[in-house]
Amino acid sequence: MSNIIIDYDSTFIKLESLDELSKLSKNNNIKVQNRIREITNLGMEGKISFTESLQRRIKLINSDKDDIEKTISFLKKNISKSFLSNKHFIKKNHEKIFIVSSGFHELINPVVEKYGIKTQNIFANNFTFKKNKIVGFDKNNPLSRSKGKVNIIKNLKLRGDTHVIGDGFTDFEIKKEGYAKYFYLYTENIKRNSIVKSADYLLKSLDEFIKIYK
């Protein structure tokens, strides 16, 4: 049996969900949005630690539960094109597909569950709230720290070959640390040149993975 680990931001969906939350939040301005996007990219390219990236972005964000609902509706309309066209493949293989993301359950679960992916196969961070407002994140969650994805996969103790599909350095780390056989750099939405040499395959679409996987 083989396992398929799929990233969420810029892979399952076309965008970075936290960046979109900041754009759609009624209290945020362009300056804040741009700064959050810059920090996201620094983290994805491995230029700053993921913990630092998350802390800096959550400190800047000024969002509430209404903004989250608005963002979910927007993200549902921005699923990656080849994921949309291969919904049948995802549903058929839902038992062995895991979504492992440094993003947030609140922005992920309502989108990927429509594809038959089990809640227990979705691993992500959690916001913390004061009344309706986001005030931080759960610091006990392994995904809130550096090498979070590595530790999640390590603890799952998966049997068989593990295939990791993602667009960033944290996805590659799973293979680098010995917990995946293949790392597929997903380039349908963005191509991070700093990680190209680390990939076993470059994927322009999910269709290409399906051909290799079969």
C-alpha positions in Angstrom: 0.0 0.0 0.0 1.2 3.5 -0.8 0.2 6.8 0.8 -0.3 10.2 -0.8 0.5 13.3 1.3 -0.9 16.5 -0.3 -0.2 20.1 0.7 -3.1 22.5 0.7 -2.0 26.1 0.0 -0.8 26.6 -3.7 -1.3 22.9 -4.3 -4.9 21.7 -3.5 -6.0 25.3 -3.9 -4.5 27.9 -6.2 -3.7 30.4 -3.4 -2.2 30.8 0.0 -5.3 30.6 2.4 -3.9 32.8 5.1 -2.9 35.5 2.6 -6.5 35.4 1.2 -8.0 35.7 4.7 -5.9 38.8 5.2 -7.1 40.2 1.9 -10.8 39.5 2.6 -10.7 40.7 6.2 -12.6 44.0 6.7 -10.0 45.4 9.0 -6.8 44.8 6.9 -5.1 47.2 4.5 -2.9 46.7 1.4 0.3 47.3 3.4 -0.6 44.5 5.9 -1.6 42.1 3.0 1.7 42.7 1.2 3.7 42.1 4.3 1.9 38.9 5.1 2.5 37.6 1.5 6.3 38.5 1.8 6.6 36.5 5.1 4.7 33.6 3.6 7.2 33.4 0.7 10.2 33.6 3.0 8.9 30.7 4.9 8.0 28.6 1.9 11.5 29.1 0.4 13.1 28.0 3.7 14.6 31.5 4.3 13.1 31.8 7.7 11.8 29.1 10.0 8.2 28.1 9.8 7.6 29.1 13.4 8.8 32.6 12.8 6.8 32.9 9.6 3.6 31.8 11.4 4.1 34.0 14.5 4.8 37.1 12.3 1.8 36.6 10.1 -0.7 35.9 12.9 0.6 39.0 14.8 -0.3 41.1 11.7 -3.6 39.5 10.8 -6.8 41.2 12.0 -9.6 38.8 11.3 -12.7 37.3 12.8 -15.0 34.3 12.2 -17.1 36.2 9.6 -13.9 36.9 7.6 -13.2 33.1 7.8 -16.6 32.2 6.4 -16.1 34.7 3.6 -12.6 33.2 2.8 -14.0 29.6 2.8 -16.5 30.6 0.1 -13.8 32.2 -1.9 -11.4 29.3 -1.6 -14.0 26.8 -2.7 -14.0 28.7 -6.0 -10.2 28.6 -6.2 -9.4 24.9 -6.1 -6.5 24.0 -8.4 -7.8 23.2 -11.9 -6.4 19.7 -12.1 -7.7 18.8 -8.7 -11.2 19.9 -9.8 -10.9 17.7 -13.0 -9.6 14.7 -11.0 -12.1 14.7 -8.2 -12.9 11.1 -9.0 -9.3 10.0 -8.4 -9.2 11.8 -5.0 -12.6 10.3 -3.9 -11.5 6.8 -5.1 -8.2 7.0 -3.2 -9.5 9.0 -0.1 -8.4 6.2 2.3 -4.8 6.7 1.5 -4.8 10.5 0.9 -3.7 12.8 3.7 -3.8 16.6 3.7 -0.9 17.8 5.7 -0.7 21.6 5.8 0.8 24.4 7.8 -2.4 26.3 7.1 -5.5 26.2 9.4 -8.2 23.6 9.8 -10.8 26.4 9.8 -9.8 27.3 6.2 -9.1 23.7 5.0 -11.7 21.2 6.3 -14.8 22.7 4.7 -13.0 22.7 1.3 -11.4 19.3 1.2 -14.1 17.3 2.9 -16.2 17.8 -0.3 -13.6 15.5 -1.9 -14.3 12.6 0.4 -11.2 13.1 2.5 -11.7 12.0 6.1 -11.4 14.5 8.9 -8.9 12.3 10.6 -6.7 12.4 7.5 -6.5 16.2 7.6 -3.6 17.7 9.6 -3.3 21.4 10.1 -3.0 24.3 12.6 -5.8 25.7 14.7 -6.6 29.4 15.3 -7.4 30.5 18.9 -10.2 33.0 19.4 -11.3 35.6 21.8 -15.0 35.9 21.2 -15.1 36.0 17.4 -11.7 37.5 16.8 -8.5 35.5 15.9 -6.0 36.2 18.6 -3.4 33.5 17.9 -2.8 29.8 17.2 -2.6 26.6 19.2 1.1 26.4 20.1 0.8 22.8 21.2 0.0 21.7 17.6 3.2 20.1 16.0 2.4 22.0 12.8 2.9 25.3 14.5 6.6 24.5 14.8 9.5 23.9 12.5 9.6 20.4 11.0 5.9 20.0 12.0 5.0 18.1 8.8 8.0 15.8 9.4 6.8 15.0 12.9 3.2 14.4 11.8 4.3 11.9 9.2 6.8 10.3 11.6 4.0 9.7 14.2 1.6 8.3 11.6 3.9 5.4 11.1 2.6 4.8 7.6 3.3 1.5 5.8 4.4 1.3 2.2 5.8 4.0 -0.1 4.9 7.6 0.8 4.5 10.2 -2.0 4.5 13.9 -1.0 3.0 16.5 -3.3 3.6 20.1 -2.4 5.0 23.4 -3.5 7.3 24.3 -0.6 10.3 23.5 1.5 8.3 22.1 4.4 6.9 19.4 2.0 10.4 18.5 0.8 11.6 18.2 4.4 9.4 15.1 4.8 11.5 13.3 2.2 14.7 14.9 3.4 14.2 13.5 6.9 13.5 10.0 5.5 9.7 9.7 5.9 8.8 9.7 2.2 10.1 7.9 -0.9 9.3 10.6 -3.4 8.8 14.4 -3.3 6.9 16.0 -6.2 7.3 19.7 -6.5 3.9 21.0 -7.5 4.1 23.9 -10.0 0.6 24.3 -11.4 0.1 27.5 -9.3 3.6 28.6 -8.4 7.1 27.4 -9.1 9.6 28.0 -6.3 13.0 27.8 -8.0 14.9 27.4 -4.8 13.4 23.9 -4.3 13.5 22.6 -7.9 16.8 20.7 -7.4 15.3 18.9 -4.3 12.4 17.4 -6.2 12.2 13.8 -7.6 9.5 15.1 -10.1 8.1 18.5 -11.1 4.4 18.3 -11.5 2.6 20.8 -13.6 -0.7 19.2 -12.7 -2.3 16.3 -10.7 -2.7 14.5 -14.0 1.0 14.1 -14.3 1.1 12.5 -10.8 -1.7 10.1 -11.7 0.3 8.9 -14.7 3.4 8.2 -12.6 1.4 6.8 -9.7 -0.4 4.2 -11.8 
